[in-house]
Amino acid sequence: MRHSQKGMSFFGWLAVITLIVFALVVAMKVIPIYMDHFALRKIVLAPNEDPSVKINSLREYQSFISKGMNINGIRDIKADEAVKLTSSGTDTYTAVIQYEVRTPLLQTVDLLIHFDETHIVRPIK
């Protein structure tokens, strides 16, 4: 009688487990970076979403972003380097979120994540 193999071999399981562990390591490095970015985006867009936020100048808006980053525990990103604010009209500002985060993955391999977004923030009164 001939017996055929059913299921994966030891090396097949070893390969699958290795890929799963690698994916988990990458996820553990990437998820906190994206969580900080989404928190920063929420802070930048807060004047659009929350009518109780009153911003009268670029300086106040920059201070609002810095305070929000401090409250949310975003310490790896510098607000003045990551968020560029410009006045684009009488009541609107343009906020450009542009920065890179580099984190080590293995000894000589780094993950580089680049963020580049432009948002119109209005009304600011």
Secondary structure as UniProt FT lines:
FT   HELIX           10..44
FT   HELIX           46..49
FT   TURN            51..52
FT   HELIX           58..71
FT   TURN            72..73
FT   HELIX           79..82
FT   STRAND          83..87
FT   STRAND          93..104
FT   STRAND          110..121
//
